[in-house]
């Protein structure tokens, strides 16, 4: 059973930083690309960062240069380092596999709130 447990969110001021984590289980983690997704109130869930099995990365334009995705296959964990946070980064953040392997079993997410 595929499971994701996100953690590390919180309240941060504009310009601040956070690192969020996602522990995955139920599949061979090292064999799959992973993504960080976010959903703001009233908006669709969007993919903001992805990492391949060979550590290739790709970012949405809105976070490029500010966010860094990484993975630790020994810990079955994917991370998202978020720097220079902006108000518009406020959202619930989730990890999951990448299409076409996205699991229907989303985790509870971790809330990131950017506020002064």
ZIURMO-V346093 format. One record per backbone hydrogen bond with DSSP energy under -0.5 kcal/mol. NH is the residue of the N-H (numbers start at 0). CO is the residue of the C=O. E is the energy in kcal/mol with one decimal. If there is no record, write none. Layout:
NH&CO&E ; NH&CO&E
This chain:
2&24&-2.4 ; 4&22&-2.1 ; 6&20&-2.4 ; 9&110&-0.7 ; 11&112&-2.7 ; 14&84&-3.1 ; 15&12&-2.3 ; 17&81&-2.2 ; 19&79&-2.3 ; 20&6&-2.7 ; 21&77&-1.7 ; 22&4&-2.4 ; 23&21&-0.5 ; 23&75&-3.0 ; 24&2&-2.0 ; 28&26&-1.4 ; 30&27&-2.0 ; 31&28&-1.7 ; 33&50&-2.5 ; 34&95&-2.7 ; 35&48&-2.7 ; 36&93&-3.8 ; 37&45&-2.6 ; 38&91&-2.3 ; 42&39&-2.3 ; 45&37&-2.8 ; 47&35&-2.8 ; 47&45&-0.6 ; 48&35&-1.5 ; 49&57&-2.3 ; 50&33&-2.8 ; 51&55&-2.6 ; 54&51&-1.5 ; 57&49&-1.7 ; 59&47&-2.3 ; 62&59&-1.7 ; 63&59&-1.2 ; 65&62&-2.3 ; 66&62&-2.1 ; 67&80&-2.4 ; 69&78&-1.7 ; 71&76&-2.9 ; 74&71&-1.0 ; 75&71&-0.6 ; 76&71&-1.8 ; 77&21&-2.2 ; 78&69&-3.0 ; 79&19&-2.4 ; 80&67&-3.1 ; 81&17&-3.4 ; 81&79&-0.6 ; 82&65&-2.1 ; 82&80&-0.6 ; 83&14&-0.7 ; 84&15&-2.4 ; 88&85&-2.1 ; 89&86&-1.9 ; 90&111&-2.0 ; 91&38&-2.3 ; 92&90&-0.5 ; 92&109&-2.8 ; 93&36&-3.1 ; 95&34&-1.8 ; 97&32&-0.9 ; 100&97&-2.6 ; 105&103&-1.4 ; 109&92&-2.0 ; 111&90&-2.8 ; 112&9&-2.7 ; 112&110&-0.5 ; 113&111&-0.5 ; 114&11&-2.2 ; 114&112&-0.7
